[in-house]
């Protein structure tokens, strides 16, 4: 069971997080009502424990908002003290139960189990699928009558499959259901390892094919054969329809969580790229080095911002092509440009030369130009790349040489 805990520890109500975790539950925390709302939009939870008096968005308002959008998650409101009027209001606003301290932990756990049964439309707390049975109250699992020695994560995996026997879970789904936000995100290899260990223990107990791999989809339970004389199932009850609705909501929340994570990852990547571009631009400006690139087929060129500044040009214009570049070469150095740059580039060779350029303002600068070819897999020249380094201050004043 995945629980969202949105309450603060008080003298009358100790911190429930470590205790719930020891009961085998996946628990996330929220510090206020708005944070809880955001988490409930992004992740699938089975139950929410929330205080009535929450900052930013109180517990009753959160209940109303969740029910207004059709979220069927089970809501347990923890009151600061017994208050019949507030309890009645909370139940009308969508809470499934209201509890007041002081409360013993075993009593709270019994309430959570009862609510979980209600959410599944079950009277029997045990879960069955073929030869496998789980008793959530005792946290015990058996297969063909034999006890399954499962660790905490293997038990959670099996319980999740048995609670949703007709659902297929992707690796992302399993990660969202069984690892809390406080945990390090599991790798695909970690999740597969837990599934492999669970399968091995099921196989040793005589049920090797219980968990099946649905290629391109994920993992789900194998279909349990039904006897020919088994009566046709009755029409779905309102409880089972509520369960179906809950499952649909869980799937939507899981998909939303994956989308949210992808958006956040893309934002992080974009931020890193912007930071790298800013650092590169600053480094080029300090060193007076510009970079350029020329497409060998189309002749299109690209200049970095600093290269425009070296030539005294505004960087908000297209980079000059190969013919236009000749206008920026000092006339007496055109032969050097042709011999040391054009000819080697035509041959697909690297080049380096010092020559003079004429800036747009008529100033003469000394530059070091170096570059080389880029070939495709077939060996064809596709583009030239290089750098232009303003060395004027070192040529005119050798004392400044580093």
C-alpha positions as CSV (number, residue, x, y, z in Angstrom):
1,X,0.0,0.0,0.0
2,X,1.3,3.4,-0.9
3,X,0.4,6.1,1.6
4,X,0.7,9.9,1.5
5,X,1.3,11.2,5.0
6,X,0.4,14.9,5.5
7,X,0.5,15.4,9.2
8,X,3.0,16.7,11.8
9,X,4.1,14.8,14.8
10,X,2.6,16.2,18.1
11,X,2.9,15.1,21.7
12,X,-0.4,13.3,21.4
13,X,0.4,11.8,18.0
14,X,4.0,10.6,17.5
15,X,5.6,10.5,14.1
16,X,3.9,7.8,12.0
17,X,6.4,7.7,9.2
18,X,8.9,5.2,10.6
19,X,6.1,3.0,12.0
20,X,4.1,2.8,8.8
21,X,7.3,2.0,6.9
22,X,8.0,-0.8,9.3
23,X,4.6,-2.2,8.4
24,X,5.7,-2.7,4.8
25,X,4.0,0.4,3.4
26,X,5.5,2.8,0.9
27,X,5.1,6.2,2.5
28,X,5.6,9.7,1.1
29,X,5.5,12.9,3.2
30,X,3.9,16.3,2.3
31,X,4.5,19.4,4.4
32,X,1.3,21.2,3.6
33,X,-2.0,20.9,1.7
34,X,-0.8,22.3,-1.5
35,X,2.2,20.0,-1.6
36,X,-0.1,17.1,-1.0
37,X,-2.4,18.2,-3.8
38,X,0.6,18.4,-6.2
39,X,1.8,14.9,-5.2
40,X,-1.7,13.5,-5.6
41,X,-1.8,14.8,-9.2
42,X,1.5,13.3,-10.0
43,X,1.6,9.9,-8.2
44,X,-0.8,7.0,-7.5
45,X,-1.7,6.6,-3.8
46,X,-3.9,4.1,-2.1
47,X,-4.6,6.2,0.9
48,X,-4.0,9.6,2.4
49,X,-3.5,10.4,6.1
50,X,-3.9,14.1,6.5
51,X,-4.4,16.6,9.3
52,X,-7.5,18.8,9.4
53,X,-5.4,21.9,10.2
54,X,-2.8,22.0,7.4
55,X,-1.0,25.2,6.2
56,X,-1.7,26.6,2.7
57,X,-4.6,24.3,2.1
58,X,-6.5,22.8,5.0
59,X,-7.5,19.1,5.2
60,X,-11.3,19.7,4.5
61,X,-10.6,21.9,1.5
62,X,-8.2,19.2,0.1
63,X,-10.9,16.5,0.5
64,X,-13.4,18.7,-1.4
65,X,-10.9,19.5,-4.1
66,X,-10.0,15.8,-4.6
67,X,-13.6,14.7,-4.8
68,X,-14.5,17.5,-7.2
69,X,-11.9,16.2,-9.7
70,X,-13.1,12.6,-9.2
71,X,-10.0,11.3,-7.4
72,X,-11.2,8.1,-5.5
73,X,-8.2,7.8,-3.2
74,X,-9.1,6.8,0.4
75,X,-8.9,9.8,2.7
76,X,-8.4,9.6,6.5
77,X,-8.7,12.9,8.4
78,X,-6.8,13.0,11.7
79,X,-8.4,15.5,14.1
80,X,-6.5,17.3,16.8
81,X,-9.2,16.4,19.3
82,X,-12.7,14.8,19.2
83,X,-15.1,17.1,17.4
84,X,-18.4,15.7,16.2
85,X,-19.3,18.7,14.1
86,X,-15.9,18.8,12.3
87,X,-16.1,15.0,11.8
88,X,-19.6,15.3,10.1
89,X,-18.3,18.1,7.9
90,X,-15.3,16.1,6.9
91,X,-17.3,13.1,5.9
92,X,-19.7,15.3,3.9
93,X,-16.6,16.8,2.1
94,X,-15.3,13.4,1.0
95,X,-13.3,11.9,3.8
96,X,-13.7,8.2,4.2
97,X,-12.9,8.2,7.9
98,X,-12.1,10.7,10.8
99,X,-9.9,9.7,13.7
100,X,-8.9,11.6,16.8
101,X,-6.0,11.2,19.1
102,X,-4.8,9.7,21.2
103,X,-4.8,6.6,19.1
104,X,-2.9,3.4,19.4
105,X,-0.9,2.3,16.4
106,X,-2.6,-1.1,16.2
107,X,-6.0,0.6,16.1
108,X,-4.9,2.9,13.3
109,X,-3.5,-0.1,11.4
110,X,-6.8,-1.9,11.7
111,X,-8.6,1.2,10.3
112,X,-6.3,1.3,7.4
113,X,-6.9,-2.4,6.6
114,X,-10.7,-1.9,6.9
115,X,-10.5,1.0,4.5
116,X,-8.3,-0.9,2.1
117,X,-10.9,-3.7,2.0
118,X,-13.6,-1.2,1.4
119,X,-11.6,0.3,-1.5
120,X,-11.2,-3.1,-3.1
121,X,-14.9,-4.0,-2.5
122,X,-13.7,-7.0,-0.4
123,X,-15.0,-8.4,2.9
124,X,-12.2,-10.9,3.1
125,X,-8.9,-9.2,3.8
126,X,-6.9,-12.0,2.2
127,X,-5.8,-11.9,-1.5
128,X,-5.9,-14.9,-3.7
129,X,-4.7,-15.7,-7.2
130,X,-4.4,-19.3,-8.2
131,X,-2.2,-21.2,-5.7
132,X,-0.9,-17.9,-4.1
133,X,-2.5,-16.3,-1.1
134,X,-1.5,-13.2,0.9
135,X,-2.8,-12.3,4.4
136,X,-2.2,-8.5,4.6
137,X,-3.0,-8.5,8.3
138,X,-0.2,-10.8,9.1
139,X,1.9,-9.8,6.1
140,X,2.3,-13.5,5.2
141,X,2.3,-15.1,1.7
142,X,1.9,-18.7,0.8
143,X,2.0,-20.7,-2.5
144,X,0.4,-24.1,-2.6
145,X,0.1,-24.0,1.1
146,X,3.8,-23.4,1.6
147,X,5.1,-20.2,3.3
148,X,7.0,-17.9,0.9
149,X,10.1,-16.4,2.5
150,X,9.9,-13.0,0.9
151,X,11.8,-9.9,1.8
152,X,10.1,-6.5,2.1
153,X,10.2,-5.5,-1.5
154,X,9.3,-8.9,-2.9
155,X,6.3,-9.0,-0.6
156,X,5.3,-5.5,-1.8
157,X,5.6,-6.6,-5.5
158,X,3.5,-9.7,-4.9
159,X,0.9,-7.8,-3.0
160,X,0.7,-5.1,-5.7
161,X,0.1,-7.8,-8.4
162,X,-2.6,-9.5,-6.3
163,X,-4.4,-6.3,-5.6
164,X,-4.5,-5.5,-9.3
165,X,-4.6,-9.0,-10.9
166,X,-5.7,-7.8,-14.3
167,X,-3.3,-4.9,-14.6
168,X,0.0,-4.9,-16.5
169,X,2.7,-2.8,-14.8
170,X,5.6,-1.2,-16.6
171,X,8.9,-0.8,-14.8
172,X,8.1,2.9,-14.3
173,X,4.7,1.9,-12.8
174,X,6.4,-0.5,-10.4
175,X,8.9,2.2,-9.4
176,X,6.1,4.7,-8.7
177,X,4.1,2.2,-6.7
178,X,6.8,0.6,-4.6
179,X,9.4,3.3,-4.0
180,X,8.7,6.4,-2.0
181,X,10.0,9.9,-2.9
182,X,12.5,9.6,0.0
183,X,14.1,6.6,-1.7
184,X,16.7,6.8,-4.4
185,X,14.9,6.1,-7.7
186,X,15.4,2.5,-8.6
187,X,17.0,1.5,-11.8
188,X,15.3,-0.9,-14.3
189,X,17.9,-3.5,-13.4
190,X,17.0,-3.2,-9.6
191,X,13.3,-3.7,-10.3
192,X,14.0,-6.7,-12.6
193,X,16.2,-8.2,-10.0
194,X,13.4,-8.1,-7.4
195,X,11.0,-9.7,-9.9
196,X,13.6,-12.4,-10.8
197,X,14.0,-13.3,-7.1
198,X,10.2,-13.3,-6.5
199,X,9.8,-15.6,-9.5
200,X,12.5,-18.0,-8.3
201,X,10.8,-18.3,-4.9
202,X,7.4,-18.9,-6.6
203,X,9.0,-21.5,-8.8
204,X,10.5,-23.3,-5.8
205,X,7.0,-23.4,-4.3
206,X,5.4,-24.9,-7.5
207,X,4.2,-21.8,-9.3
208,X,6.8,-21.0,-11.9
209,X,4.6,-19.0,-14.4
210,X,2.6,-16.8,-12.0
211,X,4.2,-13.5,-13.1
212,X,4.5,-13.1,-16.8
213,X,6.4,-10.7,-19.0
214,X,4.1,-8.9,-21.5
215,X,6.6,-7.8,-24.1
216,X,6.4,-4.1,-24.8
217,X,4.0,-3.6,-21.9
218,X,5.5,-4.8,-18.6
219,X,4.6,-7.5,-16.1
220,X,1.3,-9.0,-15.0
221,X,-0.2,-12.1,-13.4
222,X,-0.9,-15.2,-15.6
223,X,-4.6,-16.0,-16.2
224,X,-6.0,-18.4,-13.8
225,X,-7.9,-21.2,-15.5
226,X,-11.6,-21.3,-14.6
227,X,-13.4,-24.6,-14.3
228,X,-16.0,-25.3,-17.1
229,X,-18.8,-25.5,-14.6
230,X,-17.9,-22.2,-13.0
231,X,-21.0,-20.0,-13.0
232,X,-20.9,-16.8,-15.0
233,X,-19.8,-13.9,-13.0
234,X,-22.5,-11.6,-11.7
235,X,-22.9,-8.1,-13.2
236,X,-20.4,-5.6,-11.6
237,X,-21.6,-4.1,-8.4
238,X,-21.3,-0.5,-7.4
239,X,-18.3,-1.5,-5.2
240,X,-16.6,-3.2,-8.1
241,X,-17.3,-0.3,-10.4
242,X,-15.7,2.0,-7.8
243,X,-12.7,-0.3,-7.8
244,X,-12.5,-0.1,-11.6
245,X,-12.7,3.6,-11.4
246,X,-10.0,3.6,-8.9
247,X,-7.8,1.5,-11.1
248,X,-8.3,3.8,-14.0
249,X,-7.5,6.8,-11.8
250,X,-4.3,5.0,-10.6
251,X,-3.3,4.4,-14.2
252,X,-3.9,8.0,-15.2
253,X,-1.9,9.2,-12.2
254,X,0.9,6.8,-13.1
255,X,1.0,8.1,-16.6
256,X,0.8,11.7,-15.4
257,X,3.8,10.9,-13.0
258,X,5.8,9.6,-15.9
259,X,5.0,12.7,-18.0
260,X,5.8,15.0,-15.0
261,X,9.2,13.3,-14.5
262,X,10.0,13.5,-18.3
263,X,9.1,17.3,-18.3
264,X,11.3,17.8,-15.2
265,X,14.2,15.9,-16.8
266,X,13.9,18.0,-20.0
267,X,13.8,21.2,-17.9
268,X,17.0,20.0,-16.1
269,X,18.7,19.3,-19.5
270,X,17.6,22.6,-20.9
271,X,19.0,24.4,-17.8
272,X,22.3,22.6,-18.1
273,X,22.5,23.4,-21.8
274,X,21.8,27.1,-21.1
275,X,24.4,27.1,-18.4
276,X,27.0,25.5,-20.6
277,X,26.2,28.0,-23.4
278,X,26.6,30.9,-21.0
279,X,29.9,29.5,-19.7
280,X,31.2,28.9,-23.2
281,X,30.2,32.4,-24.4
282,X,32.0,33.9,-21.4
283,X,35.1,31.9,-21.9
284,X,35.3,32.9,-25.6
285,X,34.8,36.5,-24.7
286,X,37.6,36.5,-22.1
287,X,40.0,34.6,-24.3
288,X,39.0,36.5,-27.6
289,X,38.5,33.2,-29.4
290,X,35.6,32.6,-31.8
291,X,34.4,29.4,-33.3
292,X,33.1,28.8,-36.8
293,X,31.7,26.0,-38.9
294,X,31.1,25.7,-42.7
295,X,28.9,23.1,-44.5
296,X,31.0,21.6,-47.4
297,X,27.9,21.0,-49.5
298,X,25.7,24.0,-49.1
299,X,28.3,26.6,-48.1
300,X,26.3,27.7,-45.1
301,X,28.3,29.0,-42.2
302,X,27.9,29.4,-38.5
303,X,29.8,31.9,-36.2
304,X,29.8,32.1,-32.5
305,X,29.0,35.5,-30.9
306,X,32.7,36.3,-30.1
307,X,33.7,35.7,-33.7
308,X,31.4,38.5,-34.8
309,X,32.9,40.8,-32.1
310,X,36.4,40.0,-33.3
311,X,35.4,41.2,-36.8
312,X,33.6,44.3,-35.4
313,X,30.2,42.9,-36.6
314,X,26.9,42.8,-34.8
315,X,26.1,39.1,-33.8
316,X,22.4,39.4,-34.7
317,X,23.1,39.0,-38.5
318,X,23.8,35.9,-40.6
319,X,27.3,34.7,-40.7
320,X,29.2,35.6,-43.9
321,X,29.7,32.9,-46.5
322,X,33.1,31.9,-48.0
323,X,33.1,34.6,-50.6
324,X,32.0,37.3,-48.2
325,X,34.8,36.3,-45.7
326,X,37.4,37.4,-48.3
327,X,36.3,41.0,-47.8
328,X,37.5,40.8,-44.2
329,X,41.0,39.6,-45.1
330,X,43.7,42.2,-45.3
331,X,44.4,42.6,-49.0
332,X,48.1,41.8,-48.7
333,X,47.2,38.5,-46.8
334,X,44.7,37.1,-49.4
335,X,47.4,35.0,-50.9
336,X,48.3,33.6,-47.5
337,X,44.7,32.8,-46.9
338,X,44.4,31.0,-50.2
339,X,47.6,29.0,-49.7
340,X,47.3,28.1,-46.0
341,X,43.5,27.7,-45.6
342,X,41.7,27.3,-48.9
343,X,44.0,24.7,-50.5
344,X,44.4,22.5,-47.4
345,X,40.6,22.7,-46.7
346,X,39.9,21.6,-50.3
347,X,42.2,18.6,-49.8
348,X,40.5,17.7,-46.5
349,X,43.5,18.6,-44.5
350,X,44.0,20.5,-41.2
351,X,45.4,24.0,-41.4
352,X,46.7,26.8,-39.2
353,X,47.9,30.3,-40.1
354,X,48.4,33.8,-38.7
355,X,47.1,36.6,-40.8
356,X,45.5,40.0,-40.7
357,X,41.9,40.9,-40.9
358,X,40.1,44.2,-41.6
359,X,37.3,44.9,-39.1
360,X,34.1,46.6,-40.1
361,X,35.4,49.9,-38.4
362,X,38.6,49.8,-40.5
363,X,40.8,48.6,-37.7
364,X,43.5,45.9,-38.5
365,X,43.7,42.9,-36.3
366,X,46.1,39.9,-36.2
367,X,44.4,36.5,-35.8
368,X,45.4,32.9,-35.6
369,X,43.1,30.7,-37.7
370,X,43.1,26.9,-37.3
371,X,40.6,24.3,-38.4
372,X,40.0,20.9,-40.0
373,X,37.6,18.7,-41.9
374,X,34.8,16.5,-40.6
375,X,34.0,13.4,-42.8
376,X,31.0,11.1,-42.9
377,X,31.1,7.3,-42.6
378,X,31.7,7.0,-46.3
379,X,34.8,9.3,-46.1
380,X,33.1,12.3,-47.7
381,X,33.9,15.8,-46.5
382,X,30.8,17.2,-44.9
383,X,32.0,20.3,-43.0
384,X,34.9,22.3,-41.8
385,X,35.2,23.5,-38.2
386,X,37.7,25.8,-36.6
387,X,38.6,28.7,-34.3
388,X,39.8,32.3,-34.8
389,X,42.0,33.7,-32.1
390,X,42.6,37.4,-31.8
391,X,46.4,37.7,-31.1
392,X,46.7,41.4,-31.8
393,X,47.9,42.4,-28.4
394,X,50.6,39.8,-28.4
395,X,51.8,40.7,-31.9
396,X,51.9,44.4,-31.2
397,X,53.3,44.1,-27.7
398,X,55.4,40.9,-27.3
399,X,55.8,41.7,-23.6
400,X,52.2,40.6,-23.0
401,X,52.9,37.1,-24.3
402,X,51.9,34.6,-21.6
